[in-house]
Amino acid sequence: MMLSRLHFGLSEWCHTTADELGLSRVTGQDVLRMLVVRLLTDPALASQLRADLVAHRARR
């Protein structure tokens, strides 16, 4: 997926999430911070991400 499409998708997700949570905004930095916290504390998520990384590299 092209980087600009990823950025747009993340921006849209942040806007939608802010609306759903009744917040003025949710930033991409907020989202990435929470994802890293989850990654470092959730072994199942870490395992899924490792599998995704291998699969992504295999498609290149």
N, CA, C, O and CB atoms as a CASP TS submission, in Angstrom:
PFRMAT TS
TARGET T0000
AUTHOR 0000-0000-0000
METHOD Language model
MODEL 1
PARENT N/A
ATOM      1  N   MET     1       0.846  -1.170   0.000  1.00  0.00           N
ATOM      2  CA  MET     1       0.000   0.000   0.000  1.00  0.00           C
ATOM      3  C   MET     1       0.896   1.239   0.000  1.00  0.00           C
ATOM      4  O   MET     1       1.900   1.288   0.710  1.00  0.00           O
ATOM      5  CB  MET     1      -0.965  -0.005   1.222  1.00  0.00           C
ATOM      6  N   MET     2       0.531   2.216  -0.786  1.00  0.00           N
ATOM      7  CA  MET     2       1.342   3.419  -0.879  1.00  0.00           C
ATOM      8  C   MET     2       1.291   4.201   0.429  1.00  0.00           C
ATOM      9  O   MET     2       0.271   4.208   1.118  1.00  0.00           O
ATOM     10  CB  MET     2       0.871   4.295  -2.045  1.00  0.00           C
ATOM     11  N   LEU     3       2.392   4.857   0.762  1.00  0.00           N
ATOM     12  CA  LEU     3       2.505   5.598   2.010  1.00  0.00           C
ATOM     13  C   LEU     3       1.427   6.670   2.140  1.00  0.00           C
ATOM     14  O   LEU     3       0.884   6.866   3.227  1.00  0.00           O
ATOM     15  CB  LEU     3       3.875   6.231   2.112  1.00  0.00           C
ATOM     16  N   SER     4       1.112   7.363   1.057  1.00  0.00           N
ATOM     17  CA  SER     4       0.093   8.420   1.136  1.00  0.00           C
ATOM     18  C   SER     4      -1.276   7.840   1.481  1.00  0.00           C
ATOM     19  O   SER     4      -2.050   8.472   2.201  1.00  0.00           O
ATOM     20  CB  SER     4       0.016   9.192  -0.193  1.00  0.00           C
ATOM     21  N   ARG     5      -1.583   6.649   0.977  1.00  0.00           N
ATOM     22  CA  ARG     5      -2.856   6.001   1.308  1.00  0.00           C
ATOM     23  C   ARG     5      -2.883   5.582   2.774  1.00  0.00           C
ATOM     24  O   ARG     5      -3.919   5.678   3.432  1.00  0.00           O
ATOM     25  CB  ARG     5      -3.093   4.777   0.401  1.00  0.00           C
ATOM     26  N   LEU     6      -1.744   5.117   3.286  1.00  0.00           N
ATOM     27  CA  LEU     6      -1.663   4.761   4.699  1.00  0.00           C
ATOM     28  C   LEU     6      -1.865   5.992   5.572  1.00  0.00           C
ATOM     29  O   LEU     6      -2.601   5.949   6.558  1.00  0.00           O
ATOM     30  CB  LEU     6      -0.312   4.100   5.012  1.00  0.00           C
ATOM     31  N   HIS     7      -1.213   7.082   5.207  1.00  0.00           N
ATOM     32  CA  HIS     7      -1.332   8.318   5.984  1.00  0.00           C
ATOM     33  C   HIS     7      -2.778   8.817   5.971  1.00  0.00           C
ATOM     34  O   HIS     7      -3.314   9.202   7.010  1.00  0.00           O
ATOM     35  CB  HIS     7      -0.384   9.406   5.424  1.00  0.00           C
ATOM     36  N   PHE     8      -3.401   8.809   4.800  1.00  0.00           N
ATOM     37  CA  PHE     8      -4.791   9.246   4.691  1.00  0.00           C
ATOM     38  C   PHE     8      -5.701   8.348   5.525  1.00  0.00           C
ATOM     39  O   PHE     8      -6.579   8.838   6.236  1.00  0.00           O
ATOM     40  CB  PHE     8      -5.243   9.246   3.219  1.00  0.00           C
ATOM     41  N   GLY     9      -5.494   7.043   5.440  1.00  0.00           N
ATOM     42  CA  GLY     9      -6.312   6.101   6.207  1.00  0.00           C
ATOM     43  C   GLY     9      -6.170   6.322   7.701  1.00  0.00           C
ATOM     44  O   GLY     9      -7.161   6.285   8.431  1.00  0.00           O
ATOM     45  N   LEU    10      -4.948   6.552   8.164  1.00  0.00           N
ATOM     46  CA  LEU    10      -4.722   6.809   9.587  1.00  0.00           C
ATOM     47  C   LEU    10      -5.387   8.118  10.000  1.00  0.00           C
ATOM     48  O   LEU    10      -6.006   8.192  11.062  1.00  0.00           O
ATOM     49  CB  LEU    10      -3.211   6.854   9.900  1.00  0.00           C
ATOM     50  N   SER    11      -5.263   9.136   9.177  1.00  0.00           N
ATOM     51  CA  SER    11      -5.895  10.428   9.493  1.00  0.00           C
ATOM     52  C   SER    11      -7.409  10.294   9.601  1.00  0.00           C
ATOM     53  O   SER    11      -8.024  10.827  10.524  1.00  0.00           O
ATOM     54  CB  SER    11      -5.542  11.474   8.424  1.00  0.00           C
ATOM     55  N   GLU    12      -7.996   9.584   8.661  1.00  0.00           N
ATOM     56  CA  GLU    12      -9.449   9.370   8.695  1.00  0.00           C
ATOM     57  C   GLU    12      -9.854   8.584   9.935  1.00  0.00           C
ATOM     58  O   GLU    12     -10.855   8.902  10.578  1.00  0.00           O
ATOM     59  CB  GLU    12      -9.915   8.631   7.428  1.00  0.00           C
ATOM     60  N   TRP    13      -9.080   7.561  10.270  1.00  0.00           N
ATOM     61  CA  TRP    13      -9.375   6.746  11.444  1.00  0.00           C
ATOM     62  C   TRP    13      -9.303   7.604  12.705  1.00  0.00           C
ATOM     63  O   TRP    13     -10.153   7.488  13.587  1.00  0.00           O
ATOM     64  CB  TRP    13      -8.395   5.553  11.542  1.00  0.00           C
ATOM     65  N   CYS    14      -8.302   8.453  12.790  1.00  0.00           N
ATOM     66  CA  CYS    14      -8.150   9.341  13.952  1.00  0.00           C
ATOM     67  C   CYS    14      -9.339  10.288  14.083  1.00  0.00           C
ATOM     68  O   CYS    14      -9.856  10.484  15.182  1.00  0.00           O
ATOM     69  CB  CYS    14      -6.847  10.151  13.840  1.00  0.00           C
ATOM     70  N   HIS    15      -9.776  10.878  12.968  1.00  0.00           N
ATOM     71  CA  HIS    15     -10.925  11.787  12.997  1.00  0.00           C
ATOM     72  C   HIS    15     -12.188  11.058  13.448  1.00  0.00           C
ATOM     73  O   HIS    15     -12.929  11.548  14.300  1.00  0.00           O
ATOM     74  CB  HIS    15     -11.145  12.417  11.614  1.00  0.00           C
ATOM     75  N   THR    16     -12.421   9.890  12.869  1.00  0.00           N
ATOM     76  CA  THR    16     -13.606   9.100  13.224  1.00  0.00           C
ATOM     77  C   THR    16     -13.568   8.689  14.692  1.00  0.00           C
ATOM     78  O   THR    16     -14.578   8.770  15.392  1.00  0.00           O
ATOM     79  CB  THR    16     -13.708   7.854  12.332  1.00  0.00           C
ATOM     80  N   THR    17     -12.409   8.251  15.151  1.00  0.00           N
ATOM     81  CA  THR    17     -12.267   7.813  16.531  1.00  0.00           C
ATOM     82  C   THR    17     -12.475   8.972  17.500  1.00  0.00           C
ATOM     83  O   THR    17     -13.124   8.811  18.533  1.00  0.00           O
ATOM     84  CB  THR    17     -10.895   7.185  16.749  1.00  0.00           C
ATOM     85  N   ALA    18     -11.928  10.134  17.170  1.00  0.00           N
ATOM     86  CA  ALA    18     -12.136  11.309  18.024  1.00  0.00           C
ATOM     87  C   ALA    18     -13.627  11.612  18.145  1.00  0.00           C
ATOM     88  O   ALA    18     -14.122  11.887  19.238  1.00  0.00           O
ATOM     89  CB  ALA    18     -11.380  12.540  17.459  1.00  0.00           C
ATOM     90  N   ASP    19     -14.339  11.561  17.021  1.00  0.00           N
ATOM     91  CA  ASP    19     -15.791  11.795  17.051  1.00  0.00           C
ATOM     92  C   ASP    19     -16.493  10.761  17.921  1.00  0.00           C
ATOM     93  O   ASP    19     -17.337  11.111  18.746  1.00  0.00           O
ATOM     94  CB  ASP    19     -16.373  11.764  15.627  1.00  0.00           C
ATOM     95  N   GLU    20     -16.146   9.484  17.739  1.00  0.00           N
ATOM     96  CA  GLU    20     -16.788   8.408  18.494  1.00  0.00           C
ATOM     97  C   GLU    20     -16.532   8.522  19.992  1.00  0.00           C
ATOM     98  O   GLU    20     -17.388   8.171  20.803  1.00  0.00           O
ATOM     99  CB  GLU    20     -16.303   7.063  17.994  1.00  0.00           C
ATOM    100  N   LEU    21     -15.345   9.016  20.356  1.00  0.00           N
ATOM    101  CA  LEU    21     -14.971   9.113  21.770  1.00  0.00           C
ATOM    102  C   LEU    21     -15.328  10.466  22.380  1.00  0.00           C
ATOM    103  O   LEU    21     -15.132  10.688  23.575  1.00  0.00           O
ATOM    104  CB  LEU    21     -13.484   8.863  21.929  1.00  0.00           C
ATOM    105  N   GLY    22     -15.849  11.362  21.557  1.00  0.00           N
ATOM    106  CA  GLY    22     -16.212  12.685  22.054  1.00  0.00           C
ATOM    107  C   GLY    22     -15.007  13.549  22.390  1.00  0.00           C
ATOM    108  O   GLY    22     -15.070  14.401  23.277  1.00  0.00           O
ATOM    109  N   LEU    23     -13.911  13.324  21.677  1.00  0.00           N
ATOM    110  CA  LEU    23     -12.683  14.085  21.893  1.00  0.00           C
ATOM    111  C   LEU    23     -12.513  15.115  20.786  1.00  0.00           C
ATOM    112  O   LEU    23     -13.043  14.958  19.686  1.00  0.00           O
ATOM    113  CB  LEU    23     -11.456  13.146  21.953  1.00  0.00           C
ATOM    114  N   SER    24     -11.769  16.168  21.093  1.00  0.00           N
ATOM    115  CA  SER    24     -11.539  17.179  20.066  1.00  0.00           C
ATOM    116  C   SER    24     -10.644  16.629  18.961  1.00  0.00           C
ATOM    117  O   SER    24     -10.808  16.981  17.793  1.00  0.00           O
ATOM    118  CB  SER    24     -10.912  18.439  20.681  1.00  0.00           C
ATOM    119  N   ARG    25      -9.698  15.766  19.329  1.00  0.00           N
ATOM    120  CA  ARG    25      -8.874  15.118  18.309  1.00  0.00           C
ATOM    121  C   ARG    25      -8.129  13.933  18.890  1.00  0.00           C
ATOM    122  O   ARG    25      -7.902  13.846  20.097  1.00  0.00           O
ATOM    123  CB  ARG    25      -7.884  16.113  17.703  1.00  0.00           C
ATOM    124  N   VAL    26      -7.756  13.030  18.012  1.00  0.00           N
ATOM    125  CA  VAL    26      -6.863  11.920  18.309  1.00  0.00           C
ATOM    126  C   VAL    26      -5.771  12.011  17.249  1.00  0.00           C
ATOM    127  O   VAL    26      -6.068  12.028  16.054  1.00  0.00           O
ATOM    128  CB  VAL    26      -7.615  10.498  18.298  1.00  0.00           C
ATOM    129  N   THR    27      -4.534  12.069  17.667  1.00  0.00           N
ATOM    130  CA  THR    27      -3.444  12.216  16.707  1.00  0.00           C
ATOM    131  C   THR    27      -2.862  10.857  16.316  1.00  0.00           C
ATOM    132  O   THR    27      -3.032   9.863  17.022  1.00  0.00           O
ATOM    133  CB  THR    27      -2.345  13.111  17.287  1.00  0.00           C
ATOM    134  N   GLY    28      -2.184  10.840  15.195  1.00  0.00           N
ATOM    135  CA  GLY    28      -1.479   9.637  14.778  1.00  0.00           C
ATOM    136  C   GLY    28      -0.444   9.231  15.814  1.00  0.00           C
ATOM    137  O   GLY    28      -0.214   8.043  16.039  1.00  0.00           O
ATOM    138  N   GLN    29       0.180  10.222  16.443  1.00  0.00           N
ATOM    139  CA  GLN    29       1.159   9.947  17.488  1.00  0.00           C
ATOM    140  C   GLN    29       0.504   9.242  18.669  1.00  0.00           C
ATOM    141  O   GLN    29       1.076   8.310  19.235  1.00  0.00           O
ATOM    142  CB  GLN    29       1.830  11.245  17.949  1.00  0.00           C
ATOM    143  N   ASP    30      -0.700   9.688  19.043  1.00  0.00           N
ATOM    144  CA  ASP    30      -1.439   9.020  20.126  1.00  0.00           C
ATOM    145  C   ASP    30      -1.675   7.550  19.783  1.00  0.00           C
ATOM    146  O   ASP    30      -1.466   6.661  20.608  1.00  0.00           O
ATOM    147  CB  ASP    30      -2.794   9.733  20.385  1.00  0.00           C
ATOM    148  N   VAL    31      -2.107   7.321  18.565  1.00  0.00           N
ATOM    149  CA  VAL    31      -2.420   5.956  18.121  1.00  0.00           C
ATOM    150  C   VAL    31      -1.163   5.093  18.111  1.00  0.00           C
ATOM    151  O   VAL    31      -1.178   3.971  18.615  1.00  0.00           O
ATOM    152  CB  VAL    31      -3.063   5.974  16.716  1.00  0.00           C
ATOM    153  N   LEU    32      -0.087   5.604  17.546  1.00  0.00           N
ATOM    154  CA  LEU    32       1.150   4.832  17.477  1.00  0.00           C
ATOM    155  C   LEU    32       1.704   4.544  18.871  1.00  0.00           C
ATOM    156  O   LEU    32       2.223   3.455  19.115  1.00  0.00           O
ATOM    157  CB  LEU    32       2.192   5.575  16.642  1.00  0.00           C
ATOM    158  N   ARG    33       1.598   5.503  19.781  1.00  0.00           N
ATOM    159  CA  ARG    33       2.054   5.287  21.148  1.00  0.00           C
ATOM    160  C   ARG    33       1.290   4.124  21.792  1.00  0.00           C
ATOM    161  O   ARG    33       1.894   3.250  22.413  1.00  0.00           O
ATOM    162  CB  ARG    33       1.880   6.572  21.982  1.00  0.00           C
ATOM    163  N   MET    34      -0.032   4.118  21.642  1.00  0.00           N
ATOM    164  CA  MET    34      -0.842   3.059  22.235  1.00  0.00           C
ATOM    165  C   MET    34      -0.577   1.711  21.568  1.00  0.00           C
ATOM    166  O   MET    34      -0.585   0.673  22.230  1.00  0.00           O
ATOM    167  CB  MET    34      -2.323   3.409  22.134  1.00  0.00           C
ATOM    168  N   LEU    35      -0.343   1.730  20.262  1.00  0.00           N
ATOM    169  CA  LEU    35      -0.019   0.482  19.569  1.00  0.00           C
ATOM    170  C   LEU    35       1.307  -0.099  20.051  1.00  0.00           C
ATOM    171  O   LEU    35       1.427  -1.312  20.221  1.00  0.00           O
ATOM    172  CB  LEU    35       0.034   0.714  18.062  1.00  0.00           C
ATOM    173  N   VAL    36       2.296   0.754  20.270  1.00  0.00           N
ATOM    174  CA  VAL    36       3.590   0.266  20.765  1.00  0.00           C
ATOM    175  C   VAL    36       3.440  -0.282  22.180  1.00  0.00           C
ATOM    176  O   VAL    36       4.019  -1.319  22.503  1.00  0.00           O
ATOM    177  CB  VAL    36       4.651   1.396  20.737  1.00  0.00           C
ATOM    178  N   VAL    37       2.674   0.396  23.025  1.00  0.00           N
ATOM    179  CA  VAL    37       2.430  -0.115  24.379  1.00  0.00           C
ATOM    180  C   VAL    37       1.799  -1.503  24.304  1.00  0.00           C
ATOM    181  O   VAL    37       2.223  -2.425  25.001  1.00  0.00           O
ATOM    182  CB  VAL    37       1.514   0.854  25.180  1.00  0.00           C
ATOM    183  N   ARG    38       0.780  -1.644  23.452  1.00  0.00           N
ATOM    184  CA  ARG    38       0.128  -2.957  23.293  1.00  0.00           C
ATOM    185  C   ARG    38       1.114  -3.990  22.762  1.00  0.00           C
ATOM    186  O   ARG    38       1.144  -5.124  23.241  1.00  0.00           O
ATOM    187  CB  ARG    38      -1.087  -2.852  22.343  1.00  0.00           C
ATOM    188  N   LEU    39       1.918  -3.607  21.780  1.00  0.00           N
ATOM    189  CA  LEU    39       2.893  -4.516  21.187  1.00  0.00           C
ATOM    190  C   LEU    39       3.871  -5.034  22.239  1.00  0.00           C
ATOM    191  O   LEU    39       4.230  -6.211  22.233  1.00  0.00           O
ATOM    192  CB  LEU    39       3.653  -3.817  20.058  1.00  0.00           C
ATOM    193  N   LEU    40       4.294  -4.164  23.129  1.00  0.00           N
ATOM    194  CA  LEU    40       5.288  -4.541  24.132  1.00  0.00           C
ATOM    195  C   LEU    40       4.695  -5.299  25.318  1.00  0.00           C
ATOM    196  O   LEU    40       5.434  -5.905  26.094  1.00  0.00           O
ATOM    197  CB  LEU    40       5.993  -3.312  24.629  1.00  0.00           C
ATOM    198  N   THR    41       3.388  -5.272  25.466  1.00  0.00           N
ATOM    199  CA  THR    41       2.767  -5.925  26.628  1.00  0.00           C
ATOM    200  C   THR    41       1.849  -7.084  26.262  1.00  0.00           C
ATOM    201  O   THR    41       1.335  -7.768  27.148  1.00  0.00           O
ATOM    202  CB  THR    41       1.987  -4.914  27.416  1.00  0.00           C
ATOM    203  N   ASP    42       1.637  -7.310  24.977  1.00  0.00           N
ATOM    204  CA  ASP    42       0.704  -8.358  24.531  1.00  0.00           C
ATOM    205  C   ASP    42       1.455  -9.359  23.651  1.00  0.00           C
ATOM    206  O   ASP    42       1.662  -9.107  22.464  1.00  0.00           O
ATOM    207  CB  ASP    42      -0.510  -7.739  23.751  1.00  0.00           C
ATOM    208  N   PRO    43       1.865 -10.491  24.228  1.00  0.00           N
ATOM    209  CA  PRO    43       2.630 -11.473  23.458  1.00  0.00           C
ATOM    210  C   PRO    43       1.898 -11.978  22.210  1.00  0.00           C
ATOM    211  O   PRO    43       2.536 -12.232  21.188  1.00  0.00           O
ATOM    212  CB  PRO    43       2.973 -12.642  24.338  1.00  0.00           C
ATOM    213  N   ALA    44       0.587 -12.127  22.278  1.00  0.00           N
ATOM    214  CA  ALA    44      -0.163 -12.597  21.112  1.00  0.00           C
ATOM    215  C   ALA    44      -0.100 -11.572  19.982  1.00  0.00           C
ATOM    216  O   ALA    44       0.077 -11.939  18.821  1.00  0.00           O
ATOM    217  CB  ALA    44      -1.629 -12.882  21.491  1.00  0.00           C
ATOM    218  N   LEU    45      -0.242 -10.306  20.312  1.00  0.00           N
ATOM    219  CA  LEU    45      -0.146  -9.257  19.296  1.00  0.00           C
ATOM    220  C   LEU    45       1.258  -9.214  18.704  1.00  0.00           C
ATOM    221  O   LEU    45       1.423  -9.064  17.493  1.00  0.00           O
ATOM    222  CB  LEU    45      -0.513  -7.886  19.895  1.00  0.00           C
ATOM    223  N   ALA    46       2.266  -9.347  19.558  1.00  0.00           N
ATOM    224  CA  ALA    46       3.647  -9.353  19.072  1.00  0.00           C
ATOM    225  C   ALA    46       3.876 -10.506  18.099  1.00  0.00           C
ATOM    226  O   ALA    46       4.546 -10.341  17.079  1.00  0.00           O
ATOM    227  CB  ALA    46       4.631  -9.453  20.250  1.00  0.00           C
ATOM    228  N   SER    47       3.326 -11.652  18.412  1.00  0.00           N
ATOM    229  CA  SER    47       3.451 -12.812  17.534  1.00  0.00           C
ATOM    230  C   SER    47       2.756 -12.577  16.195  1.00  0.00           C
ATOM    231  O   SER    47       3.291 -12.919  15.140  1.00  0.00           O
ATOM    232  CB  SER    47       2.874 -14.051  18.212  1.00  0.00           C
ATOM    233  N   GLN    48       1.560 -11.991  16.245  1.00  0.00           N
ATOM    234  CA  GLN    48       0.835 -11.682  15.002  1.00  0.00           C
ATOM    235  C   GLN    48       1.612 -10.693  14.144  1.00  0.00           C
ATOM    236  O   GLN    48       1.673 -10.838  12.923  1.00  0.00           O
ATOM    237  CB  GLN    48      -0.558 -11.117  15.316  1.00  0.00           C
ATOM    238  N   LEU    49       2.202  -9.692  14.780  1.00  0.00           N
ATOM    239  CA  LEU    49       2.967  -8.702  14.030  1.00  0.00           C
ATOM    240  C   LEU    49       4.197  -9.334  13.388  1.00  0.00           C
ATOM    241  O   LEU    49       4.538  -9.012  12.250  1.00  0.00           O
ATOM    242  CB  LEU    49       3.384  -7.546  14.943  1.00  0.00           C
ATOM    243  N   ARG    50       4.856 -10.220  14.101  1.00  0.00           N
ATOM    244  CA  ARG    50       6.013 -10.906  13.514  1.00  0.00           C
ATOM    245  C   ARG    50       5.588 -11.704  12.275  1.00  0.00           C
ATOM    246  O   ARG    50       6.278 -11.686  11.255  1.00  0.00           O
ATOM    247  CB  ARG    50       6.678 -11.846  14.559  1.00  0.00           C
ATOM    248  N   ALA    51       4.471 -12.392  12.366  1.00  0.00           N
ATOM    249  CA  ALA    51       3.972 -13.149  11.214  1.00  0.00           C
ATOM    250  C   ALA    51       3.631 -12.208  10.059  1.00  0.00           C
ATOM    251  O   ALA    51       3.912 -12.518   8.901  1.00  0.00           O
ATOM    252  CB  ALA    51       2.732 -13.981  11.609  1.00  0.00           C
ATOM    253  N   ASP    52       3.030 -11.068  10.368  1.00  0.00           N
ATOM    254  CA  ASP    52       2.713 -10.086   9.334  1.00  0.00           C
ATOM    255  C   ASP    52       3.982  -9.563   8.663  1.00  0.00           C
ATOM    256  O   ASP    52       4.008  -9.376   7.446  1.00  0.00           O
ATOM    257  CB  ASP    52       1.916  -8.922   9.931  1.00  0.00           C
ATOM    258  N   LEU    53       5.029  -9.327   9.445  1.00  0.00           N
ATOM    259  CA  LEU    53       6.290  -8.839   8.882  1.00  0.00           C
ATOM    260  C   LEU    53       6.892  -9.857   7.915  1.00  0.00           C
ATOM    261  O   LEU    53       7.364  -9.498   6.837  1.00  0.00           O
ATOM    262  CB  LEU    53       7.291  -8.524  10.004  1.00  0.00           C
ATOM    263  N   VAL    54       6.869 -11.123   8.313  1.00  0.00           N
ATOM    264  CA  VAL    54       7.399 -12.175   7.439  1.00  0.00           C
ATOM    265  C   VAL    54       6.576 -12.251   6.157  1.00  0.00           C
ATOM    266  O   VAL    54       7.139 -12.326   5.066  1.00  0.00           O
ATOM    267  CB  VAL    54       7.398 -13.547   8.164  1.00  0.00           C
ATOM    268  N   ALA    55       5.263 -12.231   6.277  1.00  0.00           N
ATOM    269  CA  ALA    55       4.395 -12.314   5.099  1.00  0.00           C
ATOM    270  C   ALA    55       4.591 -11.116   4.175  1.00  0.00           C
ATOM    271  O   ALA    55       4.599 -11.267   2.954  1.00  0.00           O
ATOM    272  CB  ALA    55       2.929 -12.409   5.527  1.00  0.00           C
ATOM    273  N   HIS    56       4.746  -9.938   4.750  1.00  0.00           N
ATOM    274  CA  HIS    56       4.930  -8.732   3.944  1.00  0.00           C
ATOM    275  C   HIS    56       6.240  -8.798   3.169  1.00  0.00           C
ATOM    276  O   HIS    56       6.288  -8.450   1.990  1.00  0.00           O
ATOM    277  CB  HIS    56       4.903  -7.480   4.833  1.00  0.00           C
ATOM    278  N   ARG    57       7.285  -9.238   3.825  1.00  0.00           N
ATOM    279  CA  ARG    57       8.588  -9.341   3.135  1.00  0.00           C
ATOM    280  C   ARG    57       8.558 -10.389   2.041  1.00  0.00           C
ATOM    281  O   ARG    57       9.226 -10.241   1.018  1.00  0.00           O
ATOM    282  CB  ARG    57       9.700  -9.674   4.132  1.00  0.00           C
ATOM    283  N   ALA    58       7.791 -11.443   2.248  1.00  0.00           N
ATOM    284  CA  ALA    58       7.697 -12.502   1.240  1.00  0.00           C
ATOM    285  C   ALA    58       6.982 -12.013  -0.015  1.00  0.00           C
ATOM    286  O   ALA    58       7.237 -12.527  -1.104  1.00  0.00           O
ATOM    287  CB  ALA    58       6.968 -13.720   1.815  1.00  0.00           C
ATOM    288  N   ARG    59       6.092 -11.030   0.116  1.00  0.00           N
ATOM    289  CA  ARG    59       5.345 -10.501  -1.037  1.00  0.00           C
ATOM    290  C   ARG    59       6.144  -9.499  -1.853  1.00  0.00           C
ATOM    291  O   ARG    59       5.745  -9.163  -2.968  1.00  0.00           O
ATOM    292  CB  ARG    59       4.066  -9.851  -0.568  1.00  0.00           C
ATOM    293  N   ARG    60       7.242  -9.021  -1.335  1.00  0.00           N
ATOM    294  CA  ARG    60       8.023  -8.007  -2.049  1.00  0.00           C
ATOM    295  C   ARG    60       8.676  -8.561  -3.279  1.00  0.00           C
ATOM    296  O   ARG    60       9.369  -7.834  -3.991  1.00  0.00           O
ATOM    297  CB  ARG    60       9.070  -7.420  -1.151  1.00  0.00           C
TER
END
